[in-house]
């Protein structure tokens, strides 16, 4: 009834090309933003921040990054964990080398460093394709984790081989370390996620995004009609790694605080982010958010159900989680290869006709 | 002969043996890939699943006992028998065949005609699913697997090399057995695919799905069969790795090691899988021996992947793979 474009007149190209052409969507979007920025920080507590909101925000950034590479440009990457590690270690080195500089700049620079590394490991994608490339990105994953484990310079020669975030602030508000208030860490991550979403959305519908999609749909044909594969693939790797690096930096500095690289950024992390992208929907920014939310909330819900409600041992619940995630991926690929984002689109189509479907 | 060279020779030999085990896992990949174009990431987890099932059956463990106990408050765990290895292997084979049927019936049948990368991701999902099921069925603790394969240092080789060079090579009996079994397995597979009716049908399907359909070959049956054969190969690999280092989760990570093996050898070539496995096995052992101390050790973690990556840049189809021809 309310969800339709009737009566919403567009009088300029700018209005015609906006992200949310339907008025209801637009207001919903502003409402969600306002809720996220103005309401949640006042009601947030430590449990919510650490169990659900922070992991969601951080993984969503990583998922947006991977979705650009895999969903939009068609280059499957299994090296996300490695690139997140690059972001984390870059952030750590910057934080300890320049303690007085704002965290914002550190995190963005960490993203930049990761973008460079991403381009370096993306170079083989010009020669190899499909799951050959997926396996090639495994080289990045294992090599980077090994590097951060073995070269003491990266962890500042600390005895444990771990890195831990020193206390840093933005405009006098403590952001890292055990004393950081929940609302501050939440807002910090939310700002990055909002920016990531905005940038990604606008990149993917512009020239760059179209050349990515052309490469994804058929690279040879794209090359023939004048898309430069070098430029398209390298920008995809750079932008994707930039976001993944930012998420890695946040994951380490804001969320975990102390990190052992093999544990935090192992191959499992790469798969986790890949699953988020698949379940959420390949080639959809909203899908990245949905997939991240789904896979962050699922273990929490399962734990509540299994351990607290039914009283099962935790290891059984953990195994069930594997079974359910695996089955869900298969179910999604079989029934809805475009993920939650496609379900959402179908619902929206239905809503436009509701309550008079003819 | 100088000591360093002798060490290097021993390392090479051990690398060859490790390579055989990589090749065993890679073989399962090649089989499924050739017949159905599916890149089966779950091959490693299938090896884990097979090994766990084998141990569980041999010890007479009740499947899902943990879960049953948690739900019904009972306390069942063992049937109280100990089966001989061979019988247990046969029973495990049956389980793997049922699994193959299930995979075909509930997953792959619905994904026919999808892009390869979608199929690949489906097998990643399958890997997670299987891993969870295996843990639920048999529990997740590390178990010893002993089906009566010989283990420990081979005295003969130790003695002979000691007489020749004055330095006894350390070579595990199990590795020798693994090499023999791998060779037998490859020969059996070749005979199967060249001289039996089902094997020929399998090759026909690998060649051209539609042509195979039109001469009356049941794709469904062939695919179930291929998955069963891959399950059998996984079982053999699982027994070898399980005897060597215990049945545990890291077994499924072997699958990841098999990927560079495949990239070297080519996805479609059985000899390629063997040669690739040997190159990776020797390469990573020798590299770690020569440069490991310089680089801080544990280079085995990434050497295979980087080698494959560099190799791919120059020869994307692998050593023995079919030439990749692309058309618009």
Interface residues (C-beta under 8 A of the other chain):
Chain A: X76 X124 X127 X128 X129 X130 X131 X132 X134 X135 X136 X138 X139 X141 X142 X143 X145 X146 X149 X150 X151 X218 X220 X221 X224 X267 X271 X274 X275 X278 X310 X311 X312 X313 X315 X316 X319 X320 X321 X322 X323 X324 X325 X326 X327 X328 X329 X330 X333 X334 X337
Chain B: X39 X66 X67 X70 X71 X107 X110 X111 X114 X116 X117 X118 X120 X121 X122 X124 X125 X126 X127 X128 X129 X130 X131 X132 X133 X135 X136 X140 X253 X256 X259 X260 X262 X263 X295 X296 X297 X298 X299 X301 X302 X305 X306 X308 X309 X312 X313 X316 X326 X327 X328
